[in-house]
Amino acid sequence: MPLSEYERKMLEELEAQLADEDPKFADTFKPEPSAEARSMELSIRDLVLGLLVAIVGIAVLVGGIAIEQVIVGVLGVVVMFAGFWFIASGFRSGPSQGKGTSKASKPDPDASGKFMDRQNQEWERRRREGR
């Protein structure tokens, strides 16, 4: 069910008011960009280190097979998969790259109290008009 013009206007005003009072908190409610909008980037450092670890793992695996030691071969497989895991963990979302992962601060209790008071007054006014 679509919003009425009045409800849409009120929602826009509430959004603007929230953004003015606590911008960090308002940012937590912004929609995340779509999958197409986000570009996946790979850290070169993670790629190089992961490939080196994977190559060492393959070398240990081949060495374990050559000397017919199962435990050395298993160790090589574990090291190889660790290298591939390190490469995969290097993927980061493009837009959030370089920004710290800070949690949103708690909203100011006075500001939210004023907001709730205004909402309660508006609710009561609409209830009285509806009777």
C-alpha angles and dihedrals in degrees: 000000000000122000120254119245091255093051092047091050092049091049091051090049091050091050092050091046092050091048090051096047100042116005095178092054091046090053090060089064096051112109117254117247116265122260090259092053093052116076119205114228128190121215108238091215092055091046094052095044092045092050092048091050091047091050091049088050091052090048091051090048092051090045091051091051091047094053091038094237112144095195091055090050091050090048089052091053091049092050091047093052090046088057092050090047090052090053092049092049089056092070112107134176111260103227094047093049112119095016120109119241098242122167118236114263120244114267119255107267091217092053093048090046091055090047093051091046090054091047092050091049091050091048092051092047092052092047091053092048091050095057 
